[in-house]
Amino acid sequence: LRMPTKFIHIKGHATYIHYAGKTTLPDVVPDLSKGRTIVMVHGAGSNGHAWHKQIAHLGNAHSPVAFDFPGHGRSSSIEGLKSVREYADFVAMLMDALQIKSAVIAGHSFGGAIVMDFAVRYPKRVEGLMLVATGAKFNVPADALESYRAVMMGRAPQAFTTDGYSPRTIKENFDIVREGWMEQIKTDPRVRYTDLLAVEQTDLRADIEKISTPTMILAGVDDPITTAADAEGVGSKIKGAKIEVIADGGHMLPFERPAEVNAAFDNFLARLK
């Protein structure tokens, strides 16, 4: 299934949009009136393609839209943004550009932190939160930062690892790992490094107690990056949050375990008032 895509200009950035439904002329905002509008936010060093299996599924009944942040994937700029707050503000600008007053917002990994910050500061624009493999504070090992910096400086080649995938995925479906690698190279190593600095500086543990919107949190049993305990930490601070832990799931849950993620999204959306 080929998803329609287009560029929307936001604050001087040509921003690449992925969506479901009918394509439109380049400057015409796509129709996002079917079912719920769902804005899907990718993680550090990633791009909107991370959600393609959710867009294909949710597009049957809803209006999902993902995008590439500046400097990521196919969006313009050679730099990412500097902080979780700047990224959350960009989500607000994207929604303005697409004429979306409020939506259900989904976030993966650092994208989950971005949408939590968004929900704290733009509460009227959030109808529900779907958080996947995320945390309110991230453990970024010093050696990981150093290795990303070495790649950025041209002192080391990009690392293609199986970190963040479940043992079952690695053993039974290695094509998913390869797909992740193909997406990895679409974002400049400098942007991946500055994203990691933004991740390291993020701590939303106090702020997220202000979130009152319906919230669902998905975690992977085999995720070493944002663990099930991290999900519990978020869930314990957001009133009424529901947590689901997915077997044989690693950090790349949206395309590692799409059937389970899609079913969880469907259930959450069906319960929303």
Secondary structure in CASP SS format (residue, H / E / C, confidence):
PFRMAT SS
TARGET T0000
AUTHOR 0000-0000-0000
METHOD secondary structure of the structure
MODEL  1
L C 1.00
R C 1.00
M C 1.00
P C 1.00
T E 1.00
K E 1.00
F E 1.00
I E 1.00
H E 1.00
I E 1.00
K C 1.00
G C 1.00
H E 1.00
A E 1.00
T E 1.00
Y E 1.00
I E 1.00
H E 1.00
Y E 1.00
A C 1.00
G C 1.00
K C 1.00
T C 1.00
T C 1.00
L C 1.00
P C 1.00
D C 1.00
V C 1.00
V C 1.00
P C 1.00
D C 1.00
L C 1.00
S C 1.00
K C 1.00
G C 1.00
R C 1.00
T E 1.00
I E 1.00
V E 1.00
M E 1.00
V E 1.00
H C 1.00
G C 1.00
A C 1.00
G C 1.00
S C 1.00
N C 1.00
G H 1.00
H H 1.00
A H 1.00
W H 1.00
H H 1.00
K H 1.00
Q H 1.00
I H 1.00
A H 1.00
H H 1.00
L H 1.00
G C 1.00
N C 1.00
A C 1.00
H C 1.00
S E 1.00
P E 1.00
V E 1.00
A E 1.00
F E 1.00
D C 1.00
F C 1.00
P C 1.00
G C 1.00
H C 1.00
G C 1.00
R C 1.00
S C 1.00
S C 1.00
S C 1.00
I C 1.00
E C 1.00
G C 1.00
L C 1.00
K C 1.00
S C 1.00
V H 1.00
R H 1.00
E H 1.00
Y H 1.00
A H 1.00
D H 1.00
F H 1.00
V H 1.00
A H 1.00
M H 1.00
L H 1.00
M H 1.00
D H 1.00
A H 1.00
L C 1.00
Q C 1.00
I C 1.00
K C 1.00
S C 1.00
A E 1.00
V E 1.00
I E 1.00
A E 1.00
G E 1.00
H E 1.00
S C 1.00
F H 1.00
G H 1.00
G H 1.00
A H 1.00
I H 1.00
V H 1.00
M H 1.00
D H 1.00
F H 1.00
A H 1.00
V H 1.00
R H 1.00
Y C 1.00
P H 1.00
K H 1.00
R H 1.00
V E 1.00
E E 1.00
G E 1.00
L E 1.00
M E 1.00
L E 1.00
V E 1.00
A C 1.00
T C 1.00
G C 1.00
A C 1.00
K E 1.00
F C 1.00
N C 1.00
V C 1.00
P C 1.00
A H 1.00
D H 1.00
A H 1.00
L H 1.00
E H 1.00
S H 1.00
Y H 1.00
R H 1.00
A H 1.00
V H 1.00
M H 1.00
M C 1.00
G C 1.00
R C 1.00
A C 1.00
P C 1.00
Q C 1.00
A C 1.00
F C 1.00
T C 1.00
T C 1.00
D C 1.00
G C 1.00
Y C 1.00
S C 1.00
P H 1.00
R H 1.00
T H 1.00
I H 1.00
K H 1.00
E H 1.00
N C 1.00
F H 1.00
D H 1.00
I H 1.00
V H 1.00
R H 1.00
E H 1.00
G H 1.00
W H 1.00
M H 1.00
E H 1.00
Q H 1.00
I C 1.00
K C 1.00
T C 1.00
D C 1.00
P H 1.00
R H 1.00
V H 1.00
R H 1.00
Y H 1.00
T H 1.00
D H 1.00
L H 1.00
L H 1.00
A H 1.00
V H 1.00
E H 1.00
Q H 1.00
T C 1.00
D E 1.00
L C 1.00
R C 1.00
A C 1.00
D H 1.00
I H 1.00
E H 1.00
K H 1.00
I C 1.00
S C 1.00
T C 1.00
P C 1.00
T E 1.00
M E 1.00
I E 1.00
L E 1.00
A E 1.00
G E 1.00
V C 1.00
D C 1.00
D C 1.00
P C 1.00
I C 1.00
T C 1.00
T C 1.00
A H 1.00
A H 1.00
D H 1.00
A H 1.00
E H 1.00
G H 1.00
V H 1.00
G H 1.00
S C 1.00
K C 1.00
I C 1.00
K C 1.00
G C 1.00
A C 1.00
K E 1.00
I E 1.00
E E 1.00
V E 1.00
I E 1.00
A C 1.00
D C 1.00
G C 1.00
G C 1.00
H C 1.00
M C 1.00
L H 1.00
P H 1.00
F H 1.00
E H 1.00
R C 1.00
P H 1.00
A H 1.00
E H 1.00
V H 1.00
N H 1.00
A H 1.00
A H 1.00
F H 1.00
D H 1.00
N H 1.00
F H 1.00
L H 1.00
A H 1.00
R H 1.00
L C 1.00
K C 1.00
END
